[in-house]
Amino acid sequence: MVLRVFVLPVLAAFLALTLGCNADNGPQTLDSVEKDSKTISDSQTGDEPDGDVIGDAEQDRQQPSDDVTAVDDDGTVSGDDGVVADDDGTVADDGTAADDGTVADDGTVADDDGNESLQCVQDADCDQEPKQCHEFKCDAGECKEVPVDNNKPCSDGNFCTDPDTCQDGECVSGPTIDCDDNNECTEDSCDPASGCDNDPISTDEMVSCGVGECFREVPKCTDGVLNVCIPGPVDTEICGDEKDNDCDGETDEAGATGCQMYYKDADGDGFGVFAGPRCLCKASGEYTATKTGDCCDTDAKVYPGVQGWFSTTNMCGNFDYNCDQRAETQTGQGSCVWTGHACLTQTGFENVVPACGQSGNYITDCVDTGSGCRANTRTRVQGCR
């Protein structure tokens, strides 16, 4: 019993030293303890230097023969003052390693071949998400973020600039975009958050197209869409309705249905020249004559059927005033004829008939002389037409 009381405190101290402070993990034995210079020896069998201490104690307790005997078993060991001589609270152990709180490290890992593991072998192995205008490159087995090449596309977050490009690792805004949609019916602007806005405008403006009966008029814009004005259908021009039926900008023009042939009458004598007639709805300009045959349209005295006689040439330099294609003389040969008891008178030119515009002796009458006739004459110019 004395041995059990003595051994158990010692075993507790030993276990604490073994589990917490035994740096070299060497075996500890507790086969002898000096107490007040008195030796208590454990000579029981089965104790091994590296055996189970608690097991040894239990085995000692059960063995009948023990060289340790209890004296005056009153719960204490005889002569035991409860203090182990020279006991500083630790079990003397010259195998205990001094512990300075650090672990010796030679810089290598167990089963390490001395090579660090590589992050990458090629650029494609770097799957990190880079900043804008940067990319990850594999450099000596390490993924490094570096700027991309200049002029690569990027986005500055402003939809009103384009193209934005990377310059020295920064995204530089491009020029302002043109939002003009070439539509007169929209107001063009740009929102940095969304881009171009082409908003319909409101207007009362009208657009027209076509002329005459083809004229049409429509609103310029409808819901932001420019309307297309389409002229009306073209019809046949009709004389007398005062309309531009064929939509050519003219009303009752030449060639219209119901037109009449008009001739150019430059001298205004009512007769036109035959060449170049026009079919008109009414007289227009010099085309006023409905009769033709004028042979000298620069002289109003010359026209078919003229009745006058002319002693001078017309504006065309001839005496054909009536346009019969010849010069008809006004006066022929005159004479005085004696019948034996009277004179017969024939007025006209005496002896020679002068040409158109020429002068000659004109017999006005004949005088009975009792035995013959005497002509009375005067000078006269030959008229023609």
BAGU-542280 format. One record per residue (C-alpha): residue number from 1; residue in three letters; x, y, z. Coordinates in steps of 0.1 Angstrom, whole numbers. Layout:
<rs>
+-----+-----+-------+-------+-------+
:   n : res :    px :    py :    pz :
+-----+-----+-------+-------+-------+
: NUM : ALA :     X :     Y :     Z :
...
+-----+-----+-------+-------+-------+
</rs>
This chain:
<rs>
+-----+-----+-------+-------+-------+
:   n : res :    px :    py :    pz :
+-----+-----+-------+-------+-------+
:   1 : MET :     0 :     0 :     0 :
:   2 : VAL :    29 :    23 :     9 :
:   3 : LEU :    45 :    17 :   -26 :
:   4 : ARG :    12 :    26 :   -44 :
:   5 : VAL :     9 :    59 :   -25 :
:   6 : PHE :    45 :    67 :   -33 :
:   7 : VAL :    46 :    56 :   -69 :
:   8 : LEU :    14 :    73 :   -83 :
:   9 : PRO :    26 :   109 :   -78 :
:  10 : VAL :    59 :   100 :   -94 :
:  11 : LEU :    41 :    84 :  -123 :
:  12 : ALA :    20 :   115 :  -129 :
:  13 : ALA :    51 :   137 :  -130 :
:  14 : PHE :    68 :   112 :  -154 :
:  15 : LEU :    38 :   111 :  -178 :
:  16 : ALA :    37 :   149 :  -180 :
:  17 : LEU :    74 :   150 :  -187 :
:  18 : THR :    72 :   122 :  -212 :
:  19 : LEU :    42 :   137 :  -232 :
:  20 : GLY :    51 :   174 :  -231 :
:  21 : CYS :    88 :   178 :  -226 :
:  22 : ASN :   106 :   147 :  -239 :
:  23 : ALA :   122 :   162 :  -270 :
:  24 : ASP :   143 :   133 :  -279 :
:  25 : ASN :   116 :   107 :  -273 :
:  26 : GLY :   140 :    86 :  -254 :
:  27 : PRO :   128 :    59 :  -229 :
:  28 : GLN :   124 :    69 :  -193 :
:  29 : THR :   126 :    44 :  -163 :
:  30 : LEU :   114 :    48 :  -128 :
:  31 : ASP :   129 :    18 :  -111 :
:  32 : SER :   146 :    37 :   -83 :
:  33 : VAL :   138 :    69 :   -65 :
:  34 : GLU :   159 :    84 :   -37 :
:  35 : LYS :   139 :    97 :    -8 :
:  36 : ASP :   157 :   113 :    21 :
:  37 : SER :   188 :    93 :    11 :
:  38 : LYS :   168 :    61 :    15 :
:  39 : THR :   164 :    39 :   -15 :
:  40 : ILE :   133 :    21 :   -24 :
:  41 : SER :   140 :    -4 :   -50 :
:  42 : ASP :   116 :   -21 :   -74 :
:  43 : SER :   128 :   -56 :   -81 :
:  44 : GLN :    96 :   -70 :   -94 :
:  45 : THR :    98 :   -89 :  -127 :
:  46 : GLY :    83 :   -78 :  -159 :
:  47 : ASP :    97 :   -42 :  -158 :
:  48 : GLU :   114 :   -34 :  -190 :
:  49 : PRO :   134 :    -2 :  -196 :
:  50 : ASP :   111 :     8 :  -225 :
:  51 : GLY :    80 :    -8 :  -212 :
:  52 : ASP :    47 :     7 :  -200 :
:  53 : VAL :    53 :    25 :  -167 :
:  54 : ILE :    17 :    24 :  -156 :
:  55 : GLY :    15 :   -12 :  -166 :
:  56 : ASP :    46 :   -19 :  -145 :
:  57 : ALA :    31 :    -3 :  -115 :
:  58 : GLU :    -1 :   -23 :  -118 :
:  59 : GLN :    20 :   -54 :  -122 :
:  60 : ASP :    41 :   -47 :   -92 :
:  61 : ARG :     9 :   -42 :   -71 :
:  62 : GLN :    -4 :   -76 :   -81 :
:  63 : GLN :    29 :   -96 :   -75 :
:  64 : PRO :    29 :  -111 :   -40 :
:  65 : SER :    66 :  -108 :   -34 :
:  66 : ASP :    78 :   -72 :   -32 :
:  67 : ASP :   109 :   -59 :   -16 :
:  68 : VAL :    91 :   -27 :    -7 :
:  69 : THR :    71 :   -31 :    26 :
:  70 : ALA :    48 :    -7 :    42 :
:  71 : VAL :    57 :     4 :    77 :
:  72 : ASP :    31 :    16 :   100 :
:  73 : ASP :     5 :    18 :    71 :
:  74 : ASP :   -13 :    50 :    81 :
:  75 : GLY :   -14 :    63 :    46 :
:  76 : THR :    21 :    76 :    47 :
:  77 : VAL :    55 :    62 :    42 :
:  78 : SER :    75 :    60 :    73 :
:  79 : GLY :    99 :    88 :    76 :
:  80 : ASP :    83 :   105 :    45 :
:  81 : ASP :    78 :   143 :    49 :
:  82 : GLY :    60 :   144 :    16 :
:  83 : VAL :    89 :   160 :    -2 :
:  84 : VAL :   112 :   142 :   -25 :
:  85 : ALA :   148 :   152 :   -17 :
:  86 : ASP :   164 :   175 :   -42 :
:  87 : ASP :   131 :   177 :   -61 :
:  88 : ASP :   129 :   209 :   -81 :
:  89 : GLY :    96 :   199 :   -97 :
:  90 : THR :   111 :   181 :  -127 :
:  91 : VAL :   125 :   147 :  -132 :
:  92 : ALA :   162 :   148 :  -139 :
:  93 : ASP :   167 :   138 :  -174 :
:  94 : ASP :   199 :   143 :  -192 :
:  95 : GLY :   182 :   132 :  -224 :
:  96 : THR :   158 :   162 :  -225 :
:  97 : ALA :   165 :   186 :  -254 :
:  98 : ALA :   165 :   223 :  -247 :
:  99 : ASP :   135 :   239 :  -264 :
: 100 : ASP :   139 :   275 :  -276 :
: 101 : GLY :   104 :   276 :  -292 :
: 102 : THR :   116 :   272 :  -327 :
: 103 : VAL :   117 :   242 :  -351 :
: 104 : ALA :   149 :   237 :  -370 :
: 105 : ASP :   141 :   240 :  -408 :
: 106 : ASP :   166 :   233 :  -435 :
: 107 : GLY :   144 :   249 :  -462 :
: 108 : THR :   132 :   217 :  -478 :
: 109 : VAL :   100 :   198 :  -477 :
: 110 : ALA :   100 :   161 :  -470 :
: 111 : ASP :   100 :   142 :  -503 :
: 112 : ASP :   109 :   174 :  -521 :
: 113 : ASP :   131 :   171 :  -551 :
: 114 : GLY :   142 :   207 :  -548 :
: 115 : ASN :   120 :   221 :  -577 :
: 116 : GLU :    92 :   245 :  -571 :
: 117 : SER :    59 :   236 :  -590 :
: 118 : LEU :    53 :   258 :  -621 :
: 119 : GLN :    21 :   279 :  -625 :
: 120 : CYS :    22 :   276 :  -663 :
: 121 : VAL :    41 :   263 :  -693 :
: 122 : GLN :    24 :   284 :  -720 :
: 123 : ASP :     1 :   315 :  -721 :
: 124 : ALA :   -30 :   294 :  -724 :
: 125 : ASP :   -24 :   280 :  -689 :
: 126 : CYS :   -30 :   314 :  -674 :
: 127 : ASP :   -68 :   315 :  -668 :
: 128 : GLN :   -69 :   345 :  -645 :
: 129 : GLU :   -92 :   374 :  -655 :
: 130 : PRO :   -70 :   404 :  -664 :
: 131 : LYS :   -77 :   441 :  -662 :
: 132 : GLN :   -89 :   459 :  -694 :
: 133 : CYS :   -61 :   464 :  -718 :
: 134 : HIS :   -40 :   437 :  -700 :
: 135 : GLU :   -34 :   400 :  -704 :
: 136 : PHE :   -17 :   373 :  -685 :
: 137 : LYS :    15 :   359 :  -700 :
: 138 : CYS :    35 :   329 :  -689 :
: 139 : ASP :    70 :   341 :  -679 :
: 140 : ALA :    94 :   316 :  -664 :
: 141 : GLY :    66 :   294 :  -652 :
: 142 : GLU :    47 :   323 :  -636 :
: 143 : CYS :    16 :   340 :  -649 :
: 144 : LYS :    22 :   377 :  -651 :
: 145 : GLU :    -3 :   405 :  -660 :
: 146 : VAL :    11 :   428 :  -687 :
: 147 : PRO :    -4 :   454 :  -711 :
: 148 : VAL :   -17 :   443 :  -744 :
: 149 : ASP :    -3 :   456 :  -777 :
: 150 : ASN :   -13 :   492 :  -785 :
: 151 : ASN :   -44 :   498 :  -808 :
: 152 : LYS :   -62 :   467 :  -797 :
: 153 : PRO :  -100 :   474 :  -792 :
: 154 : CYS :  -114 :   481 :  -758 :
: 155 : SER :  -144 :   499 :  -743 :
: 156 : ASP :  -144 :   531 :  -723 :
: 157 : GLY :  -180 :   526 :  -713 :
: 158 : ASN :  -191 :   556 :  -735 :
: 159 : PHE :  -213 :   544 :  -764 :
: 160 : CYS :  -208 :   578 :  -781 :
: 161 : THR :  -171 :   572 :  -789 :
: 162 : ASP :  -157 :   546 :  -813 :
: 163 : PRO :  -133 :   530 :  -818 :
: 164 : ASP :  -118 :   529 :  -784 :
: 165 : THR :   -82 :   515 :  -783 :
: 166 : CYS :   -57 :   503 :  -758 :
: 167 : GLN :   -26 :   526 :  -754 :
: 168 : ASP :     1 :   516 :  -730 :
: 169 : GLY :   -23 :   495 :  -709 :
: 170 : GLU :   -50 :   522 :  -707 :
: 171 : CYS :   -83 :   523 :  -727 :
: 172 : VAL :   -83 :   556 :  -747 :
: 173 : SER :  -116 :   570 :  -760 :
: 174 : GLY :  -120 :   571 :  -798 :
: 175 : PRO :  -136 :   600 :  -817 :
: 176 : THR :  -173 :   609 :  -812 :
: 177 : ILE :  -195 :   588 :  -835 :
: 178 : ASP :  -218 :   604 :  -861 :
: 179 : CYS :  -255 :   597 :  -852 :
: 180 : ASP :  -269 :   613 :  -884 :
: 181 : ASP :  -293 :   588 :  -899 :
: 182 : ASN :  -298 :   610 :  -930 :
: 183 : ASN :  -335 :   611 :  -921 :
: 184 : GLU :  -351 :   646 :  -921 :
: 185 : CYS :  -378 :   633 :  -899 :
: 186 : THR :  -357 :   625 :  -868 :
: 187 : GLU :  -337 :   645 :  -843 :
: 188 : ASP :  -302 :   629 :  -839 :
: 189 : SER :  -284 :   628 :  -806 :
: 190 : CYS :  -262 :   605 :  -785 :
: 191 : ASP :  -265 :   591 :  -750 :
: 192 : PRO :  -232 :   578 :  -735 :
: 193 : ALA :  -252 :   550 :  -718 :
: 194 : SER :  -270 :   537 :  -748 :
: 195 : GLY :  -256 :   553 :  -780 :
: 196 : CYS :  -273 :   570 :  -808 :
: 197 : ASP :  -309 :   583 :  -804 :
: 198 : ASN :  -329 :   592 :  -835 :
: 199 : ASP :  -362 :   606 :  -822 :
: 200 : PRO :  -391 :   613 :  -845 :
: 201 : ILE :  -398 :   651 :  -849 :
: 202 : SER :  -432 :   667 :  -850 :
: 203 : THR :  -439 :   690 :  -880 :
: 204 : ASP :  -469 :   703 :  -900 :
: 205 : GLU :  -447 :   707 :  -931 :
: 206 : MET :  -461 :   693 :  -963 :
: 207 : VAL :  -443 :   680 :  -994 :
: 208 : SER :  -457 :   681 : -1030 :
: 209 : CYS :  -450 :   665 : -1063 :
: 210 : GLY :  -463 :   665 : -1098 :
: 211 : VAL :  -479 :   693 : -1119 :
: 212 : GLY :  -512 :   699 : -1135 :
: 213 : GLU :  -538 :   672 : -1129 :
: 214 : CYS :  -510 :   650 : -1114 :
: 215 : PHE :  -502 :   674 : -1085 :
: 216 : ARG :  -503 :   657 : -1051 :
: 217 : GLU :  -495 :   669 : -1015 :
: 218 : VAL :  -487 :   648 :  -984 :
: 219 : PRO :  -473 :   654 :  -949 :
: 220 : LYS :  -436 :   654 :  -949 :
: 221 : CYS :  -432 :   631 :  -919 :
: 222 : THR :  -452 :   603 :  -902 :
: 223 : ASP :  -438 :   588 :  -870 :
: 224 : GLY :  -403 :   597 :  -879 :
: 225 : VAL :  -406 :   583 :  -915 :
: 226 : LEU :  -401 :   606 :  -945 :
: 227 : ASN :  -431 :   602 :  -967 :
: 228 : VAL :  -427 :   597 : -1005 :
: 229 : CYS :  -449 :   619 : -1026 :
: 230 : ILE :  -462 :   600 : -1057 :
: 231 : PRO :  -477 :   621 : -1086 :
: 232 : GLY :  -511 :   613 : -1100 :
: 233 : PRO :  -516 :   594 : -1132 :
: 234 : VAL :  -509 :   610 : -1166 :
: 235 : ASP :  -539 :   615 : -1190 :
: 236 : THR :  -544 :   626 : -1226 :
: 237 : GLU :  -543 :   664 : -1231 :
: 238 : ILE :  -577 :   677 : -1242 :
: 239 : CYS :  -583 :   711 : -1259 :
: 240 : GLY :  -606 :   736 : -1242 :
: 241 : ASP :  -608 :   723 : -1207 :
: 242 : GLU :  -580 :   746 : -1194 :
: 243 : LYS :  -564 :   717 : -1176 :
: 244 : ASP :  -529 :   701 : -1178 :
: 245 : ASN :  -542 :   666 : -1184 :
: 246 : ASP :  -509 :   651 : -1194 :
: 247 : CYS :  -490 :   667 : -1165 :
: 248 : ASP :  -462 :   683 : -1185 :
: 249 : GLY :  -466 :   718 : -1171 :
: 250 : GLU :  -486 :   731 : -1201 :
: 251 : THR :  -523 :   735 : -1206 :
: 252 : ASP :  -539 :   729 : -1240 :
: 253 : GLU :  -506 :   726 : -1257 :
: 254 : ALA :  -499 :   717 : -1293 :
: 255 : GLY :  -510 :   682 : -1303 :
: 256 : ALA :  -538 :   680 : -1278 :
: 257 : THR :  -570 :   661 : -1287 :
: 258 : GLY :  -593 :   685 : -1306 :
: 259 : CYS :  -565 :   708 : -1319 :
: 260 : GLN :  -567 :   729 : -1351 :
: 261 : MET :  -540 :   735 : -1377 :
: 262 : TYR :  -524 :   770 : -1374 :
: 263 : TYR :  -499 :   786 : -1398 :
: 264 : LYS :  -472 :   810 : -1391 :
: 265 : ASP :  -484 :   845 : -1402 :
: 266 : ALA :  -454 :   868 : -1395 :
: 267 : ASP :  -469 :   898 : -1413 :
: 268 : GLY :  -504 :   894 : -1399 :
: 269 : ASP :  -523 :   896 : -1431 :
: 270 : GLY :  -544 :   866 : -1422 :
: 271 : PHE :  -524 :   842 : -1445 :
: 272 : GLY :  -496 :   820 : -1432 :
: 273 : VAL :  -468 :   802 : -1449 :
: 274 : PHE :  -474 :   765 : -1457 :
: 275 : ALA :  -442 :   752 : -1441 :
: 276 : GLY :  -442 :   743 : -1404 :
: 277 : PRO :  -479 :   743 : -1394 :
: 278 : ARG :  -488 :   735 : -1358 :
: 279 : CYS :  -520 :   718 : -1344 :
: 280 : LEU :  -531 :   740 : -1316 :
: 281 : CYS :  -561 :   745 : -1293 :
: 282 : LYS :  -559 :   782 : -1301 :
: 283 : ALA :  -538 :   808 : -1319 :
: 284 : SER :  -504 :   812 : -1303 :
: 285 : GLY :  -476 :   836 : -1311 :
: 286 : GLU :  -471 :   840 : -1348 :
: 287 : TYR :  -492 :   809 : -1354 :
: 288 : THR :  -524 :   828 : -1359 :
: 289 : ALA :  -534 :   821 : -1395 :
: 290 : THR :  -558 :   793 : -1404 :
: 291 : LYS :  -553 :   799 : -1441 :
: 292 : THR :  -521 :   794 : -1460 :
: 293 : GLY :  -505 :   803 : -1493 :
: 294 : ASP :  -488 :   836 : -1484 :
: 295 : CYS :  -458 :   839 : -1508 :
: 296 : CYS :  -442 :   868 : -1490 :
: 297 : ASP :  -449 :   866 : -1453 :
: 298 : THR :  -428 :   897 : -1446 :
: 299 : ASP :  -452 :   920 : -1466 :
: 300 : ALA :  -488 :   923 : -1455 :
: 301 : LYS :  -498 :   936 : -1490 :
: 302 : VAL :  -489 :   902 : -1504 :
: 303 : TYR :  -513 :   873 : -1501 :
: 304 : PRO :  -535 :   851 : -1522 :
: 305 : GLY :  -564 :   870 : -1539 :
: 306 : VAL :  -551 :   905 : -1534 :
: 307 : GLN :  -570 :   930 : -1556 :
: 308 : GLY :  -547 :   960 : -1557 :
: 309 : TRP :  -521 :   970 : -1583 :
: 310 : PHE :  -486 :   980 : -1574 :
: 311 : SER :  -461 :  1000 : -1593 :
: 312 : THR :  -432 :   990 : -1571 :
: 313 : THR :  -419 :   956 : -1560 :
: 314 : ASN :  -430 :   940 : -1528 :
: 315 : MET :  -408 :   932 : -1497 :
: 316 : CYS :  -397 :   900 : -1515 :
: 317 : GLY :  -384 :   920 : -1545 :
: 318 : ASN :  -410 :   911 : -1571 :
: 319 : PHE :  -445 :   921 : -1584 :
: 320 : ASP :  -463 :   889 : -1575 :
: 321 : TYR :  -486 :   903 : -1549 :
: 322 : ASN :  -514 :   879 : -1553 :
: 323 : CYS :  -492 :   848 : -1550 :
: 324 : ASP :  -502 :   833 : -1584 :
: 325 : GLN :  -466 :   828 : -1592 :
: 326 : ARG :  -466 :   855 : -1620 :
: 327 : ALA :  -465 :   892 : -1624 :
: 328 : GLU :  -499 :   903 : -1639 :
: 329 : THR :  -498 :   937 : -1656 :
: 330 : GLN :  -525 :   963 : -1650 :
: 331 : THR :  -527 :   980 : -1685 :
: 332 : GLY :  -523 :   967 : -1720 :
: 333 : GLN :  -521 :   982 : -1755 :
: 334 : GLY :  -544 :  1012 : -1763 :
: 335 : SER :  -556 :  1026 : -1797 :
: 336 : CYS :  -577 :  1051 : -1817 :
: 337 : VAL :  -595 :  1036 : -1847 :
: 338 : TRP :  -612 :  1058 : -1875 :
: 339 : THR :  -644 :  1043 : -1889 :
: 340 : GLY :  -649 :  1068 : -1916 :
: 341 : HIS :  -673 :  1089 : -1897 :
: 342 : ALA :  -662 :  1084 : -1861 :
: 343 : CYS :  -632 :  1074 : -1838 :
: 344 : LEU :  -632 :  1043 : -1817 :
: 345 : THR :  -611 :  1047 : -1785 :
: 346 : GLN :  -592 :  1018 : -1767 :
: 347 : THR :  -574 :  1031 : -1736 :
: 348 : GLY :  -540 :  1017 : -1729 :
: 349 : PHE :  -505 :  1023 : -1737 :
: 350 : GLU :  -497 :  1038 : -1771 :
: 351 : ASN :  -475 :  1018 : -1793 :
: 352 : VAL :  -454 :   999 : -1766 :
: 353 : VAL :  -467 :   984 : -1734 :
: 354 : PRO :  -441 :   991 : -1706 :
: 355 : ALA :  -431 :   964 : -1681 :
: 356 : CYS :  -441 :   964 : -1644 :
: 357 : GLY :  -431 :   997 : -1628 :
: 358 : GLN :  -421 :  1012 : -1661 :
: 359 : SER :  -436 :  1044 : -1677 :
: 360 : GLY :  -452 :  1048 : -1711 :
: 361 : ASN :  -477 :  1070 : -1731 :
: 362 : TYR :  -511 :  1061 : -1720 :
: 363 : ILE :  -541 :  1069 : -1744 :
: 364 : THR :  -568 :  1084 : -1724 :
: 365 : ASP :  -591 :  1091 : -1753 :
: 366 : CYS :  -594 :  1097 : -1791 :
: 367 : VAL :  -604 :  1130 : -1809 :
: 368 : ASP :  -623 :  1130 : -1842 :
: 369 : THR :  -606 :  1153 : -1866 :
: 370 : GLY :  -633 :  1149 : -1893 :
: 371 : SER :  -610 :  1128 : -1914 :
: 372 : GLY :  -594 :  1107 : -1888 :
: 373 : CYS :  -585 :  1103 : -1851 :
: 374 : ARG :  -560 :  1119 : -1828 :
: 375 : ALA :  -550 :  1102 : -1795 :
: 376 : ASN :  -548 :  1122 : -1763 :
: 377 : THR :  -521 :  1106 : -1740 :
: 378 : ARG :  -503 :  1111 : -1707 :
: 379 : THR :  -474 :  1094 : -1690 :
: 380 : ARG :  -483 :  1065 : -1668 :
: 381 : VAL :  -465 :  1038 : -1648 :
: 382 : GLN :  -474 :  1002 : -1655 :
: 383 : GLY :  -489 :   986 : -1624 :
: 384 : CYS :  -487 :   949 : -1616 :
: 385 : ARG :  -498 :   922 : -1591 :
+-----+-----+-------+-------+-------+
</rs>
